[in-house]
């Protein structure tokens, strides 16, 4: 699912790089600057800042269908994405946001796509590593066969 989310969010980033208006790009850049300041000032509402960033990318794509699919995957993965807000990974994740913002505001769709895909896949790798190290394995509930 992280691979699928990575592709949909990367597509939104690529579209944002070519479809965002100058005003939207400026707002995106300001949103990122505000996030940087909040973190520098000791802000810790990482999940909300992260959601604002990704929502801005969805809106900037100007494609409600693709944005809807991406939101659906994000919602389904929300319990696992919380693992990205651990010391070390949080800072790295937000540095990746900086790269995505720069690619979008510079109208570089290929870099925006690649940076976003790598960003989301990195979160997926973090989740896998967490469960590998903790010895916990996620399993699906078993399905009973119906008789007759």
C-alpha positions as CSV (number, residue, x, y, z in Angstrom):
1,X,0.0,0.0,0.0
2,X,2.9,2.4,0.6
3,X,4.1,1.8,-2.9
4,X,0.6,2.6,-4.3
5,X,0.4,5.7,-2.1
6,X,3.9,6.7,-3.2
7,X,2.9,6.6,-6.8
8,X,-0.3,8.5,-6.3
9,X,1.3,11.2,-4.2
10,X,4.2,11.4,-6.6
11,X,1.7,11.9,-9.4
12,X,0.1,14.7,-7.4
13,X,3.5,16.3,-6.9
14,X,4.3,16.1,-10.6
15,X,1.0,17.7,-11.5
16,X,1.4,20.4,-8.8
17,X,4.7,21.4,-10.3
18,X,3.0,22.2,-13.6
19,X,-0.5,23.1,-12.5
20,X,-0.1,25.2,-9.4
21,X,-0.6,28.9,-10.1
22,X,2.1,31.3,-9.0
23,X,0.0,32.3,-6.1
24,X,-0.5,28.6,-5.0
25,X,3.2,28.1,-5.3
26,X,3.9,31.1,-3.1
27,X,1.4,29.8,-0.5
28,X,3.0,26.4,-0.6
29,X,6.4,28.0,-0.1
30,X,5.1,30.1,2.8
31,X,3.4,27.0,4.4
32,X,6.7,25.2,4.3
33,X,8.5,28.3,5.9
34,X,5.9,28.4,8.6
35,X,6.4,24.7,9.3
36,X,10.2,25.2,9.5
37,X,9.7,28.0,12.0
38,X,7.3,26.0,14.1
39,X,9.8,23.2,14.3
40,X,12.7,25.6,15.1
41,X,10.5,27.1,17.9
42,X,10.0,23.6,19.4
43,X,6.6,22.8,17.8
44,X,5.7,19.2,18.0
45,X,2.4,18.8,16.1
46,X,4.2,16.9,13.4
47,X,1.2,15.0,12.2
48,X,-0.9,18.1,11.6
49,X,2.1,19.8,9.8
50,X,2.6,16.7,7.7
51,X,-1.1,16.5,6.8
52,X,-1.1,20.2,5.7
53,X,1.8,19.6,3.5
54,X,0.3,16.6,1.7
55,X,-3.1,18.2,1.4
56,X,-1.5,21.2,-0.3
57,X,0.1,18.9,-2.8
58,X,-3.2,17.2,-3.5
59,X,-5.0,20.5,-4.0
60,X,-2.2,21.8,-6.2
61,X,-2.5,18.9,-8.6
62,X,-5.9,20.2,-9.6
63,X,-7.2,16.6,-10.1
64,X,-9.9,15.7,-7.5
65,X,-10.0,12.1,-8.7
66,X,-6.3,11.4,-8.1
67,X,-6.4,13.4,-4.9
68,X,-9.3,11.3,-3.6
69,X,-7.5,8.1,-4.2
70,X,-4.4,9.4,-2.5
71,X,-6.4,10.6,0.5
72,X,-8.0,7.1,0.7
73,X,-4.6,5.4,0.8
74,X,-3.3,7.9,3.4
75,X,-6.3,7.2,5.6
76,X,-5.9,3.5,5.4
77,X,-2.2,3.8,6.2
78,X,-2.6,6.4,9.0
79,X,-1.9,4.0,11.9
80,X,1.4,3.0,10.3
81,X,2.4,6.5,9.2
82,X,2.5,7.5,12.9
83,X,5.8,5.6,13.1
84,X,7.4,8.2,10.9
85,X,7.3,10.7,13.8
86,X,10.2,9.2,15.7
87,X,13.4,10.9,16.6
88,X,15.6,11.1,13.5
89,X,13.0,10.2,11.0
90,X,10.8,13.2,11.7
91,X,13.6,15.6,10.9
92,X,14.6,13.7,7.8
93,X,11.0,13.5,6.6
94,X,10.6,17.3,6.8
95,X,13.9,17.8,5.0
96,X,12.4,15.7,2.2
97,X,9.4,18.1,2.2
98,X,11.8,21.0,1.6
99,X,13.1,19.2,-1.5
100,X,9.6,18.5,-2.8
101,X,8.6,22.2,-2.2
102,X,11.6,23.4,-4.1
103,X,10.9,21.1,-7.1
104,X,7.2,22.2,-7.2
105,X,7.9,25.9,-7.0
106,X,10.7,25.6,-9.6
107,X,8.2,23.8,-11.9
108,X,10.3,20.7,-12.1
109,X,7.8,17.8,-12.4
110,X,10.3,15.0,-12.7
111,X,12.1,16.0,-9.5
112,X,8.9,16.6,-7.7
113,X,7.7,13.2,-8.6
114,X,10.9,11.4,-7.6
115,X,11.3,13.3,-4.3
116,X,7.7,12.6,-3.3
117,X,7.8,8.9,-4.3
118,X,11.1,8.4,-2.4
119,X,9.6,10.3,0.6
120,X,6.6,8.1,0.9
121,X,8.5,4.9,0.2
122,X,10.9,5.9,2.9
123,X,8.1,6.0,5.4
124,X,7.0,2.5,4.3
125,X,10.6,1.3,4.8
126,X,10.5,2.8,8.3
127,X,7.3,0.9,9.1
128,X,8.8,-2.4,7.9
129,X,12.0,-1.8,9.9
130,X,10.0,-1.1,13.0
131,X,8.0,-4.3,12.8
132,X,11.1,-6.3,11.9
133,X,13.0,-5.0,14.9
134,X,10.2,-5.3,17.3
135,X,9.4,-8.9,16.2
136,X,5.8,-8.0,15.7
137,X,4.3,-9.2,12.5
138,X,1.1,-7.7,11.2
139,X,-1.5,-10.3,10.3
140,X,-4.9,-10.2,8.7
141,X,-7.8,-11.7,10.5
142,X,-8.6,-15.2,9.3
143,X,-11.6,-15.8,7.2
144,X,-13.9,-18.7,8.0
145,X,-15.3,-20.7,5.2
146,X,-19.0,-20.9,5.2
147,X,-20.5,-24.3,5.3
148,X,-22.8,-25.4,2.6
